[in-house]
Amino acid sequence: MFTYPATLTAMMNLAQTYFQVRRPADAEPLLAKYVEYRRTKLPADSFVLAFPLNLLGDCRVQLHRDADALGPLREALALYEKHAPKDVLRYDTQSLLGAALAGQKNFPDAEPHLLDSYHALAALEPDLRTSQRALVTAALGRIVHFYDASGQPEKAVPWRQKLLERQQPPKSR
């Protein structure tokens, strides 16, 4: 297996690029290899693994491989809770975990993750960078999808309205 730091950096950069251009099927195997290798060199609770595990789980959720997403997302969430409990990516990871649980039809466990993470992200939103605000919108979308998938479309209505309001272009004066 590769051992050069530059190779690892390039692998992670390429995976992130694929992720950013919405090519999770290309990003996922790179992230899986990156995490696999880094695990051999880092302590089990190394915070260095939190972000790649978040991305790996996100790719798998996007690819509808929810069962495969659960492990990386649970591990990433535990790392964020231990090392950076108020970090925006901690709440994004929790929202993704809720989406993966919902994808497994584990609706009772999914709902609190989805709702708690959205409320935390919404509270942080005034201090978020513009790029991070998309995480709030994504969390809202996951809630709408959850209520639709769980057979509770009436509960999706107010969340869908919030989502639509966020997606409207700002009104000019």
C-alpha positions as CSV (number, residue, x, y, z in Angstrom):
1,M,0.0,0.0,0.0
2,F,1.1,3.6,-0.5
3,T,3.0,5.2,2.3
4,Y,4.1,8.6,1.1
5,P,2.4,11.6,2.8
6,A,2.1,13.4,-0.6
7,T,0.1,10.4,-1.9
8,L,-2.3,10.6,1.0
9,T,-2.7,14.3,0.6
10,A,-3.4,13.9,-3.1
11,M,-5.8,11.1,-2.5
12,M,-7.8,13.2,0.0
13,N,-7.7,16.3,-2.2
14,L,-9.0,14.3,-5.2
15,A,-11.7,12.7,-3.1
16,Q,-12.8,16.1,-1.8
17,T,-12.9,17.4,-5.4
18,Y,-15.0,14.6,-6.6
19,F,-17.3,15.1,-3.6
20,Q,-17.6,18.9,-4.3
21,V,-18.6,18.3,-8.0
22,R,-21.2,15.7,-6.9
23,R,-19.4,12.6,-7.9
24,P,-19.8,10.5,-4.7
25,A,-19.2,7.2,-6.6
26,D,-15.7,8.4,-7.5
27,A,-15.0,10.0,-4.1
28,E,-16.2,7.0,-2.0
29,P,-13.4,4.4,-2.9
30,L,-10.7,7.0,-2.4
31,L,-12.1,8.0,1.0
32,A,-12.4,4.3,2.0
33,K,-8.8,3.6,1.1
34,Y,-7.6,6.9,2.8
35,V,-9.4,6.0,6.1
36,E,-8.3,2.4,5.9
37,Y,-4.6,3.4,5.6
38,R,-4.8,6.2,8.2
39,R,-6.3,3.8,10.7
40,T,-3.1,1.8,10.6
41,K,-1.0,4.9,11.5
42,L,-3.2,6.8,14.0
43,P,-4.7,6.1,17.4
44,A,-8.2,4.8,17.3
45,D,-9.7,8.0,18.7
46,S,-7.7,10.4,16.5
47,F,-9.6,13.5,15.5
48,V,-7.8,13.5,12.2
49,L,-10.3,10.7,11.0
50,A,-13.5,12.7,11.8
51,F,-13.7,14.7,8.6
52,P,-12.8,11.9,6.2
53,L,-15.3,9.6,8.0
54,N,-18.0,12.3,7.6
55,L,-17.3,12.5,3.9
56,L,-17.2,8.8,3.5
57,G,-20.5,8.4,5.3
58,D,-22.0,11.3,3.2
59,C,-20.9,9.6,0.0
60,R,-22.5,6.4,1.0
61,V,-25.8,8.1,2.0
62,Q,-25.8,9.8,-1.4
63,L,-25.2,6.5,-3.1
64,H,-28.1,4.9,-1.1
65,R,-25.7,2.6,0.7
66,D,-27.1,3.5,4.1
67,A,-26.1,0.4,5.9
68,D,-22.5,1.0,4.8
69,A,-22.7,4.6,5.9
70,L,-23.7,3.9,9.5
71,G,-20.3,2.8,10.8
72,P,-18.3,5.7,9.5
73,L,-20.9,8.2,10.6
74,R,-21.2,6.8,14.1
75,E,-17.4,6.8,14.4
76,A,-17.2,10.4,13.1
77,L,-19.9,11.5,15.4
78,A,-18.2,10.0,18.4
79,L,-14.9,11.7,17.4
80,Y,-16.7,15.1,17.0
81,E,-18.5,14.6,20.3
82,K,-15.2,13.9,22.1
83,H,-12.9,16.5,20.4
84,A,-15.2,19.2,19.0
85,P,-18.7,18.9,20.4
86,K,-19.9,22.2,19.1
87,D,-18.4,22.0,15.7
88,V,-20.7,22.5,12.7
89,L,-19.5,19.2,11.2
90,R,-20.5,17.4,14.4
91,Y,-24.1,18.4,13.7
92,D,-23.8,17.7,9.9
93,T,-22.5,14.2,10.8
94,Q,-25.5,13.7,13.2
95,S,-27.9,14.8,10.4
96,L,-26.3,12.4,8.0
97,L,-26.5,9.6,10.6
98,G,-30.2,10.3,10.9
99,A,-30.5,10.1,7.1
100,A,-28.7,6.8,7.0
101,L,-30.9,5.4,9.8
102,A,-34.0,6.6,7.9
103,G,-32.7,4.9,4.8
104,Q,-32.6,1.7,6.9
105,K,-36.2,2.3,7.9
106,N,-35.1,2.9,11.5
107,F,-37.4,5.9,11.8
108,P,-37.6,6.1,15.6
109,D,-33.8,6.4,15.9
110,A,-33.5,8.7,12.9
111,E,-35.9,11.4,13.9
112,P,-34.1,12.8,17.0
113,H,-30.8,12.9,15.1
114,L,-32.4,14.8,12.3
115,L,-34.3,17.3,14.4
116,D,-31.5,17.9,17.0
117,S,-28.9,18.4,14.4
118,Y,-31.0,20.8,12.4
119,H,-31.8,22.9,15.5
120,A,-28.2,23.1,16.5
121,L,-27.1,24.1,12.9
122,A,-29.9,26.7,12.8
123,A,-28.7,28.2,16.1
124,L,-25.1,28.3,14.7
125,E,-26.1,29.8,11.4
126,P,-25.5,33.5,12.1
127,D,-21.8,32.6,12.8
128,L,-21.4,30.2,9.8
129,R,-19.4,31.0,6.7
130,T,-21.5,31.1,3.5
131,S,-20.2,27.7,2.4
132,Q,-21.3,26.2,5.7
133,R,-24.8,27.5,5.5
134,A,-25.5,24.9,2.8
135,L,-25.3,22.3,5.7
136,V,-28.4,23.9,7.3
137,T,-30.3,23.6,4.0
138,A,-29.2,20.0,3.6
139,A,-30.3,19.2,7.1
140,L,-33.7,20.7,6.3
141,G,-34.0,18.6,3.2
142,R,-33.2,15.4,5.1
143,I,-36.0,16.2,7.5
144,V,-38.5,16.7,4.7
145,H,-37.3,13.4,3.1
146,F,-37.6,11.6,6.4
147,Y,-41.2,12.6,7.0
148,D,-42.2,11.7,3.5
149,A,-40.4,8.4,3.7
150,S,-41.8,7.6,7.1
151,G,-45.4,8.1,5.9
152,Q,-45.9,11.4,7.8
153,P,-46.4,13.9,4.9
154,E,-48.3,16.2,7.2
155,K,-45.3,16.7,9.4
156,A,-43.2,17.4,6.3
157,V,-45.3,20.4,5.3
158,P,-43.8,23.1,7.7
159,W,-40.3,21.8,7.0
160,R,-40.8,21.9,3.3
161,Q,-42.0,25.5,3.7
162,K,-38.8,26.4,5.6
163,L,-36.8,24.7,2.9
164,L,-38.6,26.6,0.1
165,E,-38.1,29.9,1.9
166,R,-34.3,29.2,2.1
167,Q,-34.1,28.4,-1.6
168,Q,-35.9,31.6,-2.7
169,P,-33.5,34.2,-4.1
170,P,-33.3,37.3,-1.8
171,K,-35.7,40.0,-2.7
172,S,-34.1,43.2,-4.0
173,R,-35.2,46.6,-2.8
